[in-house]
Amino acid sequence: MTSSCPASGVALQVVENLTGSELLAWRLTMLAEGGEAASFDWLLDLAAGLRGPERQHLWLDPERAVVLQCSCEQLAGLWRQHLREHTPLQYLVGLCPWRDLELQVAPGVLIPRQETEQLVDLALELMAQQAPDSPAHLLRWADLGTGSGCLAVALARALPTSAGVAVDCSSAALLQAEANLLAAGVADRVDLQLGSWWGQAAAFCGAFDLVVSNPPYIPSSLLASLEPVVRLHEPWLALDGGEDGLDALRLIAAGAASGLAPGGWLVLEHHHDQSERVQALLAGVGLEQVASFADLQGHGRFSCGRRPEPAR
Ligand SMILES: C[S@@+](CC[C@H](N)C(=O)[O-])C[C@H]1O[C@@H](n2cnc3c(N)ncnc32)[C@H](O)[C@@H]1O
C-alpha cells in the first residue's frame, strides 16, 4: 500500500509492521535529539495521520499495530530539519489546523495563529447583534491582509449569504488564500484583490457591513527578539508594524469612516499592549461603540468600532 506524505507529495510506503511499543520507543529516541513532545506528536498527527485518540491508545495497548502515512525515516528527516533550521512544522507538513479547518500553508505566508480564531468569533457576535435587515440585503465584508485566507474562509463559511473581498499585497499570500477558499468550497463568494489595504476594496467602499483585519503590528525593534521559528521563516511583511507597531493599523483605521457602511463594524487584531492606542485611532476617525477585548491569555488583543448610522 502507498500513500503520500503531505510534506513531500512523494509516494511513500505506508509503514504497517510497527507496533505501538516500537513507535513509542522510536518517539523517545527522536525526542532525545531535542524539541518538545507536543510538537513531535503534532508531526505524528498531521504528517503521519496518527490522530490524538489513537496515539493515546498506544500507551494502553502497546502491542497494537500502527499504520503511519509516512515512513519513520521521512518523519525523522522533517523533525531534524525542524530542530536544525527552526523551520515551523506547519511549513514542513504544509498544513495548519485552525478552528474547524485544516488550512494549507507554505513559506512566504503567515501561519494562522490560535488567537486569530477569536477574531472570527468576535466579528460573528457583532454581526449577530445587528438589527435584522431586509432578507434581500447581501452582507458585505472585507478581510484586509488576508494571508492564508484563514479569516476569509471562516467568514464565508459562517455567513453563507454574504460576499467578501480579501486583500493582500503579497501574491504568494493570495495564491495560498485562493487554494484555501477553493478547498473550503467558498471561492465563488470571495473576491481576491492584490494591493494595499482599502485601495483594493474601493469598488465596495462605503458598503461593508464588516471589515476584519489582522495586520502586521509588531514594533520593528522587537522583530530581532522573536523566536527563531518565527524570525527566520515567517514573512516580515506580515509581522513588521513599523516603529510603534501601528503603521498598518493607522492606515486601516483612517479608511474606516468611508469604507464601512453606516452601522458597519471594523474588527482588528493588534499587539497585547496596543488596545488604548488602537481605541484612540478608531475614535479619532469618528467610529463609535469602540471597545477592546482580551485573548485567551487575558491580553488586550482585539479592538472594534462602528461607523455611526445617520440620524433619522
Ligand atoms: C499578520 S498577517 C495576517 C494574515 C492572516 N489574515 C492571518 O490572520 O493569519 C498580515 C498580512 O497583511 C499583509 N500585508 C502587509 N502589508 C499590506 C498592505 N499594505 N496591504 C495589504 N496587505 C498587507 C501581509 O502580506 C500579511 O499577509
The ligand as a Gaussian input file, in Angstrom:
#p B3LYP/6-31G(d) Opt

LIG

0 1
 C       -0.359000      39.289000      10.365000
 S       -0.601000      38.775000       8.683000
 C       -2.264000      38.187000       8.794000
 C       -2.601000      37.128000       7.799000
 C       -3.962000      36.462000       8.057000
 N       -5.055000      37.414000       7.958000
 C       -3.979000      35.834000       9.437000
 O       -4.702000      36.308000      10.313000
 O       -3.254000      34.842000       9.634000
 C       -0.733000      40.331000       7.859000
 C       -0.985000      40.224000       6.356000
 O       -1.044000      41.567000       5.849000
 C       -0.403000      41.578000       4.583000
 N        0.012000      42.969000       4.296000
 C        1.105000      43.633000       4.712000
 N        1.105000      44.891000       4.224000
 C       -0.027000      45.027000       3.477000
 C       -0.592000      46.077000       2.725000
 N       -0.003000      47.268000       2.629000
 N       -1.773000      45.855000       2.100000
 C       -2.383000      44.647000       2.181000
 N       -1.893000      43.595000       2.888000
 C       -0.722000      43.782000       3.523000
 C        0.739000      40.602000       4.711000
 O        1.178000      40.169000       3.453000
 C        0.094000      39.510000       5.560000
 O       -0.472000      38.511000       4.757000

